[in-house]
């Protein structure tokens, strides 16, 4: 489940949006914290010149694979990342 890299300015804006629990109805509370962890993992993996696969995100975040899948789905649903 690779994701496309984001521009640094876009990454900063997205992190700010998630951190402030802005307009994302699917990213509240614990889910928001996990979404931030997943987004941070994706950004870090891309910054290292690698493709952010599900396995790499799970390894980086130490989250349950189902949680990672759910947060990726929520981030995509909010159009914060794309497939």
Residue frames as a rotation matrix with the C-alpha (Angstrom) as fourth column:
UNK 1
0.584 0.812 0.000 0.00
0.812 -0.584 0.000 0.00
0.000 0.000 -1.000 0.00
UNK 2
-0.507 -0.862 0.009 2.54
0.861 -0.506 0.045 2.63
-0.034 0.031 0.999 -1.13
UNK 3
0.636 0.647 -0.421 1.79
0.620 -0.753 -0.221 6.32
-0.460 -0.120 -0.880 -0.74
UNK 4
0.418 -0.448 0.791 3.05
0.622 -0.493 -0.608 9.30
0.662 0.746 0.073 -2.71
UNK 5
-0.465 -0.642 -0.609 5.54
0.885 -0.363 -0.294 11.68
-0.032 -0.675 0.737 -1.08
UNK 6
0.711 0.703 0.022 4.29
0.699 -0.710 0.086 15.07
0.076 -0.045 -0.996 0.06
UNK 7
0.066 -0.645 0.761 5.97
0.241 -0.730 -0.640 18.45
0.968 0.226 0.107 -0.13
UNK 8
-0.668 -0.422 -0.612 7.42
0.658 0.049 -0.752 19.57
0.347 -0.905 0.245 3.24
UNK 9
-0.893 0.383 0.236 5.08
-0.430 -0.881 -0.195 22.58
0.133 -0.276 0.952 3.42
UNK 10
0.004 0.922 -0.386 2.10
-0.571 0.319 0.756 20.29
0.821 0.218 0.528 2.86
UNK 11
-0.139 -0.140 -0.980 3.33
0.539 0.820 -0.194 17.90
0.831 -0.555 -0.038 5.55
UNK 12
-0.953 -0.256 -0.163 3.60
0.278 -0.519 -0.808 20.72
0.122 -0.815 0.566 8.08
UNK 13
-0.581 0.803 0.133 0.07
-0.759 -0.593 0.268 21.92
0.294 0.054 0.954 7.26
UNK 14
0.132 0.643 -0.754 -1.36
-0.239 0.759 0.606 18.42
0.962 0.100 0.254 7.58
UNK 15
-0.464 -0.370 -0.805 0.35
0.659 0.463 -0.593 17.79
0.593 -0.805 0.029 10.90
UNK 16
-0.984 0.130 0.124 -1.00
-0.177 -0.821 -0.542 21.10
0.031 -0.555 0.831 12.19
UNK 17
-0.267 0.949 -0.165 -4.51
-0.765 -0.105 0.635 20.20
0.586 0.296 0.755 11.02
UNK 18
0.135 0.274 -0.952 -4.44
0.219 0.929 0.298 16.80
0.966 -0.249 0.065 12.75
UNK 19
-0.709 -0.522 -0.474 -2.81
0.560 -0.008 -0.828 18.09
0.428 -0.853 0.298 15.93
UNK 20
-0.921 0.367 0.131 -5.50
-0.388 -0.832 -0.396 20.74
-0.036 -0.415 0.909 16.37
UNK 21
-0.622 0.725 0.294 -8.31
0.604 0.684 -0.409 18.23
-0.498 -0.077 -0.864 15.74
UNK 22
-0.844 0.205 -0.495 -9.56
-0.389 -0.870 0.303 20.55
-0.369 0.449 0.814 13.03
UNK 23
-0.098 0.901 -0.422 -12.22
-0.976 -0.171 -0.137 19.57
-0.195 0.398 0.896 10.54
UNK 24
-0.584 -0.191 -0.789 -11.47
-0.492 0.856 0.157 15.85
0.646 0.480 -0.594 10.36
UNK 25
0.284 0.786 0.550 -14.51
-0.936 0.102 0.337 14.16
0.209 -0.610 0.764 11.94
UNK 26
0.854 0.056 -0.518 -12.89
-0.071 0.997 -0.008 10.73
0.516 0.044 0.855 11.63
UNK 27
-0.033 -0.972 -0.233 -9.72
0.451 0.193 -0.871 11.71
0.892 -0.134 0.432 13.47
UNK 28
0.402 0.284 0.870 -10.70
-0.562 -0.674 0.480 12.48
0.723 -0.682 -0.111 17.04
UNK 29
0.766 -0.070 0.639 -9.02
-0.603 0.266 0.752 11.58
-0.222 -0.961 0.162 20.34
UNK 30
0.154 -0.710 0.687 -6.87
-0.137 0.673 0.727 8.43
-0.978 -0.206 0.006 20.27
UNK 31
0.547 0.106 0.830 -7.56
0.738 0.407 -0.538 8.05
-0.395 0.907 0.145 16.56
UNK 32
0.972 -0.201 0.125 -6.13
-0.121 -0.876 -0.468 11.52
0.203 0.439 -0.875 15.96
UNK 33
0.401 -0.867 0.297 -2.95
-0.709 -0.087 0.700 10.65
-0.581 -0.491 -0.649 17.86
UNK 34
0.082 -0.338 0.938 -2.57
0.299 0.906 0.301 7.43
-0.951 0.256 0.175 15.88
UNK 35
0.821 0.239 0.519 -3.30
0.563 -0.185 -0.806 9.24
-0.096 0.953 -0.286 12.62
UNK 36
0.810 -0.586 -0.035 -0.54
-0.585 -0.810 0.023 11.71
-0.041 0.002 -0.999 13.46
UNK 37
0.115 -0.782 0.613 1.84
-0.409 0.525 0.746 8.80
-0.905 -0.336 -0.260 14.18
UNK 38
0.315 0.072 0.947 0.95
0.671 0.689 -0.275 7.16
-0.672 0.721 0.168 10.85
UNK 39
0.970 0.055 0.237 1.31
0.210 -0.682 -0.701 10.44
0.123 0.730 -0.673 8.93
UNK 40
0.577 -0.812 0.087 4.64
-0.735 -0.469 0.489 11.12
-0.357 -0.346 -0.868 10.64
UNK 41
0.070 -0.526 0.848 5.83
0.052 0.850 0.524 7.62
-0.996 0.007 0.087 9.73
UNK 42
0.640 0.238 0.731 4.81
0.710 0.181 -0.681 8.10
-0.294 0.954 -0.054 6.10
UNK 43
0.961 -0.269 0.058 6.62
-0.233 -0.908 -0.349 11.45
0.146 0.322 -0.935 5.94
UNK 44
0.344 -0.875 0.340 9.76
-0.685 0.014 0.729 10.08
-0.643 -0.484 -0.594 7.61
UNK 45
0.186 -0.223 0.957 9.86
0.400 0.907 0.133 7.00
-0.897 0.358 0.258 5.38
UNK 46
0.815 0.157 0.557 9.48
0.579 -0.267 -0.771 9.19
0.028 0.951 -0.309 2.28
UNK 47
0.844 -0.536 -0.001 12.15
-0.530 -0.835 0.148 11.59
-0.080 -0.125 -0.989 3.56
UNK 48
0.059 -0.825 0.561 14.52
-0.408 0.493 0.768 8.60
-0.911 -0.275 -0.308 3.67
UNK 49
-0.408 -0.221 -0.886 13.80
-0.901 -0.059 0.430 7.97
-0.148 0.973 -0.175 -0.02
UNK 50
-0.981 0.090 0.170 11.72
0.090 0.996 -0.004 4.85
-0.170 0.011 -0.985 0.59
UNK 51
-0.415 0.908 -0.062 8.16
-0.273 -0.059 0.960 3.85
0.868 0.416 0.272 -0.27
UNK 52
-0.650 0.251 0.718 5.82
-0.753 -0.080 -0.654 3.90
-0.107 -0.965 0.241 2.74
UNK 53
-0.429 0.487 -0.760 4.42
-0.134 0.798 0.587 0.37
0.893 0.354 -0.277 2.74
UNK 54
0.641 0.742 0.196 2.01
-0.384 0.089 0.919 -0.93
0.664 -0.665 0.342 5.36
UNK 55
0.651 -0.434 -0.623 4.77
0.644 0.750 0.150 -3.10
0.402 -0.499 0.768 6.82
UNK 56
-0.445 -0.862 0.244 7.20
0.615 -0.492 -0.616 -0.19
0.651 -0.124 0.749 7.14
UNK 57
-0.170 0.473 0.865 4.53
-0.466 -0.812 0.352 2.00
0.868 -0.343 0.358 8.75
UNK 58
0.847 0.469 -0.251 3.66
-0.055 0.548 0.835 -0.76
0.529 -0.693 0.490 11.25
UNK 59
0.256 -0.847 -0.467 7.35
0.872 0.410 -0.267 -1.23
0.417 -0.339 0.843 12.06
UNK 60
-0.556 -0.502 0.663 7.93
0.286 -0.864 -0.414 2.52
0.781 -0.040 0.624 12.45
UNK 61
-0.130 0.625 0.770 4.86
-0.636 -0.648 0.419 3.22
0.761 -0.435 0.482 14.59
UNK 62
-0.976 -0.194 -0.097 4.66
-0.081 0.741 -0.667 -0.08
0.201 -0.643 -0.739 16.49
UNK 63
-0.287 0.949 0.130 0.89
-0.873 -0.203 -0.444 0.11
-0.395 -0.240 0.887 16.01
UNK 64
-0.180 0.386 0.905 -1.31
0.150 0.920 -0.363 -2.89
-0.972 0.070 -0.223 15.31
UNK 65
-0.933 -0.213 0.291 -1.61
0.298 -0.002 0.955 -3.49
-0.203 0.977 0.065 11.52
UNK 66
-0.107 0.970 0.220 -5.40
0.975 0.058 0.216 -3.09
0.197 0.237 -0.951 11.75
UNK 67
0.417 0.184 -0.890 -4.96
0.544 -0.835 0.082 0.30
-0.728 -0.519 -0.448 13.45
UNK 68
-0.604 -0.702 -0.378 -2.53
0.039 -0.500 0.865 1.37
-0.796 0.508 0.329 10.73
UNK 69
-0.751 0.387 0.535 -4.99
0.647 0.273 0.712 0.28
0.129 0.881 -0.455 8.04
UNK 70
0.274 0.927 -0.255 -7.82
0.959 -0.282 0.005 2.18
-0.067 -0.246 -0.967 9.74
UNK 71
0.232 -0.252 -0.940 -5.76
0.274 -0.910 0.311 5.36
-0.933 -0.329 -0.142 10.12
UNK 72
-0.860 -0.506 0.066 -4.55
0.173 -0.167 0.971 5.18
-0.480 0.846 0.231 6.51
UNK 73
-0.390 0.807 0.443 -8.15
0.886 0.197 0.421 4.80
0.253 0.557 -0.791 5.40
UNK 74
0.503 0.578 -0.642 -9.17
0.760 -0.650 0.010 7.82
-0.412 -0.493 -0.766 7.53
UNK 75
-0.220 -0.675 -0.704 -6.27
0.098 -0.734 0.672 9.92
-0.971 0.079 0.228 6.22
UNK 76
-0.916 -0.048 0.398 -7.23
0.392 0.106 0.914 9.01
-0.086 0.993 -0.078 2.66
UNK 77
-0.041 0.997 0.070 -10.89
0.992 0.032 0.121 9.73
0.119 0.074 -0.990 3.40
UNK 78
0.572 0.163 -0.804 -9.95
0.438 -0.889 0.132 13.19
-0.693 -0.427 -0.580 4.58
UNK 79
0.852 -0.275 0.445 -7.74
0.410 -0.178 -0.895 13.55
0.325 0.945 -0.039 1.47
UNK 80
0.759 -0.649 0.052 -4.67
-0.494 -0.523 0.695 14.07
-0.424 -0.553 -0.718 3.60
UNK 81
-0.492 -0.849 0.196 -2.81
-0.420 0.428 0.800 11.33
-0.763 0.311 -0.567 1.70
UNK 82
0.453 0.605 -0.655 -3.43
-0.883 0.205 -0.422 9.51
-0.121 0.770 0.627 -1.56
UNK 83
0.770 -0.105 0.630 -2.87
0.035 0.992 0.122 5.93
-0.638 -0.072 0.767 -2.66
